Amino acid sequence: MLGDAVGLVAIAIACSGLISRFLPITNHVMLGAAALSPYLMLAAPLAIALFASTRRWLLVAVAVSVAVAAIAVELPLFVGSNDTQTQGVRLRVLSVNLKEGEADAASLVASGRDQADVLSFQELTPAAVDRLSVAGIDATFPYRWLDAKPDARGIGIWSRFPLEDTRRFDGYGFAQLSTRVRVTRTATSTTLLAVHLVGPWPQAIDRWRQDIGQLPTTLKEVSERAEGGCVVVAGDFNATFDMRPFRDLLRDGFRDAAEQSGAGILRTFPADTALPALIEIDHVLTHGCVAASLQTVWVPGSDHRGLIADVVMSRALLH
């Protein structure tokens, strides 16, 4: 019957989405399946309905099992972790991909001034730095650590608080920067790592695999140098939570801010079309602190939505 045939196709699609979350990503097909897995897994309820209409109860049970598994793997993003805290010193982080510097400078400065303490800007160009300066970014964020380049490779950090121990990490396709932020009323500086990994599409996937494969080493190095202080990693990972290489970053104390705060799937890309953004490739990670909230913000001129994270540091870090 046609209903059974469509149901079998639907359950195959849902299973491919579920399985793709747990496989290494070695080509563009696997990349696409993992990135779109939340959508692919939505085929499971369709399969349930189709098999139920034809009284194929064994197939209904199979489809229900796939649907339950799909809910189980996505649910942590929506319920939050049990370590969420509201008491302590807060640091508000705004992370934005500027689309090779094309994002509107005045809007960026206004969003930062109203909602952030530190800024992590990817695809920062020298021209964008000039426009941001004209728009008044230095009045609110007088401290900065920049590596601007005339294309997508540039990156930069601005801060309301003094910066120290600035570092640049080599060996990546794009620039990666870190600094320690001397946040007021904390005993230990907060470390901010600004990240931008090479895109896996449409070019060959090998460079992206290399970048995301070596990022755990950088994260471990940064956390060890933090001397027990909070670490915030913010940027464009060009990877979704449903990709196994991204979830492999969430170890040794690193947490995803969306999962930690229960913010759900915050779709950030592409943001420059008439349709809503489709996937979440921008992220904030924490170590030694807690993301109490995470939300997206529209950035005129960019093809990404920005992320604003409210990070809370334990009272144990207070003077």
N, C-alpha and C positions, 0 to 999 in steps of 0.2 A: 504493500500500500504506500501511497505517496507520503502520508503522514509519518509512517515508520522510516521511510528513506530520509526525509528531511530531519527527523529526530536523530537518526544515526549520524548525519552530517553535523548536526548541532552539538551532539555529545562529543564527537571527534574534535570539533573546534574548541570546545570548553576544555577538554583534556589536554590539547596542545598548549593552550594558554597556561594551564596549571603546571604542566610538566616543564615548560620553558623557564619557569622561575628557578628551577633547581639545577639547570644544566649550565656548563661553561659556555660563554659566548665566543664562538670562533668564526662566525660569518654574519652577514647582514640579515639573513633569514632568521637566525636565532635571535639576533638583536631585536628585530622588529616584533617577533613573537613575544619576547619578554617585555618589551616596552608597552605593548598593547594587551598584555595578558589580562588586566582588569576588565577590558572590553570583551575579549575572547571568552572569558569565563562566564559572562552574562548569557552565553548560549545555553548553559545548563538549565535554567528555569524554562526556557523554550522547549528543550528536550523533554523535561518533566511533563509539561502540558500536552505535548504531542503524543508521547507514549501513553499517558493517562487516557487520552481521547480514544485510543485504539485498544485499551485494556492490556497493554504489554507491561505487566506489573514487575517482571524481573528487570526490564529495561528502565522502568520508573525508579526502581531501587538503585540501579547503577547511576542514573542521572542525579538522584537525590544525594548520593554519596559524593559525587563530584561537586555539587552545589555546596554541600556542607564543608568540604575541603576548601573550596574557593573562599567561603566566608571566613573560615578559620585563619587563612593566611593573610587576609586583608584586614580583619577586625582589629588587630593591635594598633593600627594607625588611627583608629577612631575612638578607642576607649582610653588611651593614655596609660602611662605607667604609674606605679604606686609610689614613685619617688618624687612626684611633683610637689613643689613647695612654694609658698607665697611669701615667706619671711626671709629677709636678707637684703643684701645690696643688689640692685638690678642694673643690668647693662643692656641697652637696646641696640640691636645690630640691624643695619639695613644693607642687604646684598642685592646688587643689580648688575646684570649684563647690559652694557651700553650699546650693543650692536655697532661695533667698530666706531664708537664715539658719537653716534648719531642721536642718542637719547637727549631729550630736551633738558638743558642745563638748569634753567630756572625751576622746572618742576622737581628735578633731583635735589636741588638745594632746599627748596621748600619742604619736600618730604623729609629730608634729613633733619632740617632744623626743628620740625614739629614732632618727629617720631623716633629719632635715633641719637645715640651717643657715639657710635663708630660706624664707618661706612666701608664696605668692601665692594669696589667697582671693578668689574671685569671688562675686557675689550676697551681699555682706556687708551685713548690716543693723545698725543701732544696737543692737538687742536681742541680736544674735549677738556683737557686740563685748563687751557686758556679760557674757554667759555665758562667753565665752572668757577674760575677765579673772578671773572667779570660778574658772574651772577651772585658772588658774595660768599662762596663756600668757606673761605679762610676766616671770615668773621665768626662763624659758628664752630668751625673745625680747624683750629689753628695748627694742629700737629698732623703731619702727613709722612707717608712712606710710599713712594711712587716708582713704578717702572713702566712709564708710558711708551707705547710703540705705535707706529703709523698703520696699524692693522688690528686684527683680532687678538694679538699676542700680549697686549699691554694689560696691566693690572695696577690697582692702587688702593691705599688705605688712608682715610682721613679720620681724625679723632678729636673729641672735645678735651680728652685727657692727654697728658704727656706720654710720649712713646719712648721705648728704650729697647736695646737688644734687637735691632732690626736685622733681618736676614733675608737672603734670596736663595731659593733652592734651584740648583741646576739639574740638568738631565731630563727635564720635561719639555714637551713641545711648546707650551706657553709658559709665561712667567708665573711663579708662585712665590708669595711673600709672607713673612711672618714678623710679628713685633709683639712686644709686651706692653700692655696698656696699664698705666698707673691710675687705676680707678679710685676715686675718692672713697675713703672709709673702708678700704680693704688692706689687710696685712700683707697680702701677696699679689703681685701684678697678675692681670689676666692676659693670657696669650691669645692673639688673634692670628689665624692662618687664613689668608685669602687664596682661594683655589680656583683655577680654571683649567679643566682637562680638555685636550684636543677632541674635537667631535669625531664620532665613529662613522658618520655618513655625510655626504655621499662618497667621500674618499675611502681608501682602504682602512680596514678596522685595526690594523696592526699597531699603529701609533697610540690609539686610544687604549688598547689592551695593555700596552707597555706602561702608559701613564698611570692607569688605575691599578695596575699590578704592583707598581712601586710606591703608590701612595701609602699603604700601611706602614712601610718603613719610615716614611716622613712623619706620619702621625705618631708613631712610637717615639721617634726622636724628639718631636715637639713636646709631647706629654712628659717625657723624662726631664727636659730642660725647664719645664714649667714649675718645678720645685713644689708640687702639691697645689699649685694655683689652678684656677679655672682655665680651660682651653676651649675656644670657640673656633670652629672651622666653617667658613661661609663662602659660597661661590657656585659656579656652574660646573657640575660634575659630568654633564652630558651623559647621565645615567639615571634611571628611575629606581625606586625602592624595590621594584619587582625584578630587577636584574641581580643575579647572584653576585657578580663582582662588586656591586655597590654594597650589598649586605655584608660582604666579607670585610668591609671597612669597620663594621660595627662590632668591634672586639676590643679587648684590653681597656675597657672602660668607656669607649666612645659610643655615644647614643645619637640616634637621629632625632632632631627636634620635633618633627611632625609626629613620630611615634611617641615620643616622651610626653608631648603636650596633648595628644589626642586630636590633633588638628585635621587628621584625615589626609586624603590625597590632594595636595595643593598643586594644581596644574599651572605650570608657568610658561609653557612653550607649545606652539608659537602664539604670540600675543599681538601680532600685527595684522591679523586677518579679521574678516567679518564674523568668523566662527569663534567660539570659545577656545581657550588654550586646551590642548589635548593631553599633554604628558607633563610630569614633574621632573625636570632635569636639574633644577636648582635646589640646593639643600643647605641646611645648617646642622652641624654636628656639635655635640658638647662633650666635655670630659671634666669631671670634678665639679660640675655645676648642673643646673636643671633649666631646661627651656619651659617656662610656664605657659607661653603662648607662641604661636607662629601663624602669620597671616600673609597674604599676598597684597601687593599694591600695584596699581597700574602706573606705567612709566611711559609717557608720550615719546614717540620716536624710537622705542626699543622693541625688539621682537621677543622679549622676555618680560614677564611680570616679575617685579621685585619681591623679596622676602623680608619681612620684619620679624625678628625674634626678640622676645623678652626673656633674658637669661637671668636667673636668680642664683646668687652665690651664697653659700651657707654662712650663717652667723659665726661659724668657727673661724672664718677668715677676717672677721672684723677686729679692729683695734680694741 
